[in-house]
Amino acid sequence: MDQSGGRGVAVVVEDDDLIREVIEVILQQAGFVVHPAATGAQGVALVKAHRPVVTTVDVSLPDIDGFEVVRRLRTFSDTVVVMLTARVDEVDTLMGLESGADEYVTKPFRARELRARIDALLRRTGHLAPVPVVEEHAPGVDGGGLEIDTARGTVRLGSEPVHLTRTEFALLAALHDARGRPVPKGDLAALLRPEDHGYGGVTEADRRTVEVHVANVRRKLGDSPTHPRFIHTVRGLGYRFERA
């Protein structure tokens, strides 16, 4: 078992002892140094102390629920967040994504599935490969004062930084990279889900996940869905990024 931490730190927030140990082993074998927490408050404190690359958060915790944990994390951390839950209702998935999670995995899960999803998240957020430069000159400044620096993974609107999750940044970068061409929701969904966990094609739930993430990006950019400056809806297809 590799416990050298060659891929950095991970935090596991899970109150079930057995499941927590299983996730610890999966992440240790993947090369992470793992810090476990049995409560939401402990998990928030560990993320603040150790600045992990990836954090898994159970929805049902004995103190605060996983949604609130993620909301608190997003006030100071851009750690990649995978929510884990036995709940299968779509509303729970959407609540998790709206709170700032990058991925949502239902229990029971297979070790291979969880590791594949985490690997895919880290690939698209630049931890396993460099983030592609969207413009030949980075950062790229669009009309309206929006600056997207794909080399550093940062966004500024005017003089203010825009704090996006890694998933939200990946979506915004993909739309920006299309240079005004419409991008189908299915293509964006394929970007967000692991390539190798064997689930087949993009589902309607995957497309709905994209909609939630895009809504989060719009909100953080102050972009109205009815009168957008940057992200325009292409009805029946997906989205198009335009210079304001």
N, C-alpha and C positions, 0 to 999 in steps of 0.2 A: 504494500500500500504506500503510495507516494504522499507524504505529509510535508513535503518541502515547501509548499506554498508558492510554486513557480508561477502560478497564475494569479496570485494575490490572495485576498481575504474574502471569505463568505460568512454571512450571518444567517442562522436558521432560527426562525421564530415559530415555535411549535410546542403546544402543551402536552401532547401525547408522547410519552417517553420513547416508546418503540418506534414510532414514525420519525421522531426527531433523530434517533440514532441511525435509522436507515438513511435519511437525507444527509446526515453528517458523513456517513461512509461513502455515499455516492459522490459528494463534493470533494472529499479527501482523495478519493481515487482519481478524480478529475484534476487534481493538482492544487486544490485550495487549502489554505489554513482556515479552519472552521471554528466560529464562536457560536455556541448554542444559547438560546434563551427560551424559557418556559412561559413567559408572559410578554404582553405587548410593551409594557414600560421597559422591561429589561432589554427587549429587542431594539427599541428606539435608542436607549443608552449605548448599546453595543455598536450600533451603526455610527452614532456620533463619535464614539471613541476610536473605532478601528477603520472607518471609511472603506467599507467593503466594495468589491467590484459587483458582487451579486448578493441579493438577500431574498430568502424565501419566507413568506408570511402566511401562516394559517389564518383562515377567516375567524374561526371560533376560538377565542382565547379567554382565559379566566378573568381578565381585568378589562381591557379595552378591546374591541373587535379589530380584526385585521384591516378593515377599511379605514378606521381611525389611525391605526399604526402607519399605514401608507400615507395618509394625509399629513401626518406629523413628519414623516421622513422627507416628504417633498418640500418641506419648508427649509431644509438645509442640505439635502443629499440628492445626487443624481444616480445613486446605486441602481443597477438593474434589479427590478422587483418582479418576482414570480409569486403569485398568490396560489395557495393550495387549499382546497376545500372539498368536503363531501357533498356540498350543494350543487345541484345541476341546473337550477333555474337560470334562464337567460338574464333575468333581472339582476341576479347576484353577479354574474359575469360582467355586466355593464357597470354595476356599482363599483366593482373592483377596478375596472379600467378608468372610470371617471375619477376615482380617488387618486389615480396616478400610477397604477400597476402597469407593467409592460406585457405581462403574460398571465394567463389564468389556467391552472391545471386542476382537474378534478380527481378526487380519490375514489377508488384505489388507482394508483398509477404504477407503471412499470419503471424500474430503475433506468432502463435504456431510454424510455420515452422522456423522462425528466431530464436526463443528461443531454439528450438530443435537443430538447427545447432550449436549455440553457446555452448550449454551444451555438445554436442558431441565433439566439439573442445577442451573444457576445460577438459573433461574426458581423452582424448587421450594425452593431454599435461601435465597431472599430477595435475590439479587444483581441480578436484573433487575426485581424488584417487591417491595414491602414484604411481610414475612411477615404473614399474616393473624392478627389477635388472636383466640385461641381463646375467651377469656372476655371479658365486658364489662369486667371488672377484671383487669388483668394486673399482676403475676403471679397465677396461680391456685394456691391451696394446697389440696391434697387431703388426706383423711385419710391417716395414715401418714407425714405430713411431707413429701410429695412436692410440690415447687413447680416449675411449668412456666411460664416467662416467655417467651411467644411474641414479645413486643415486642423482647426482647433476644436471643432464641434460646438461653436458658440453662435448665438444670435443676439443682435442688438436692434432696437427700434428707436431711432433717434440717438439720444445719448444714454438710453436705459437698456440694461441687459434683459433679455427674455429667457426665463428659466424653463426650458423644455426638458421632459424626460428623454432618455436616449431613444426610445421608440418614437416619440413625437418628432424628435430631430431627424430620425431616419426617414420618416414620411415626408417632412417638409423638404429635406434635401432631395428626395426622389422626385417630388413635384417640381422643385426648382431646376433640377437637372434636365427635366423634359423640355425646358426652354419654350414654354407656351403651348406645347402639345398636350391634349387631354390624356390623362392616365386612368385607365379603368380601375374600378375598385378591386376587381379580381387580381390585377397585377400588384396593387399595393398590399392586398391580403397575402399574396404569395411571398412578398418581401418580408412580411411579419411572422409567417409561420415556418417552422423547421422544414428543411428540404428532405430530411431523411427519416422522419418517424412513421412513414408509411400509411398516412391517413387518406391518401387519394387526393381528389380535387378540392378546389376552394368551395366552401359551403356558404350558405346565406349568413350563418352566424359569423363566419370570417369577415364577410363584407360589412356586417353590422359593427364588428370590432373596429374596422377601419373608420367607419362613420364616427364612432365615439372618439377615437384618437384625433381625427381631423377637427371635430368640434372642440376638443381641448386646445388644439393648436390655434384655431381661430379665436377662441376666447382669450388666450394669452397674447395674441397679436392685436386684440381689440378689433377683430375683423368680423363684420356682420355677415351672416349667411345670406341675408336678403340683399344687402348692398355691399358686397365684399370689395376690399382693396387689393387683396393678394390671392386668396384661394377661392376660385369660382367653381360652382357646381355645374357639371355637364350632365344634364338630365338624362337618365337612363344609361349612363356610362360611368362617370367617376368625377374627377376633379382636374382643374387646370390652374397652374400658377401664372399670374400675370404681374408685370411690373406696374405698380400703382401710378 
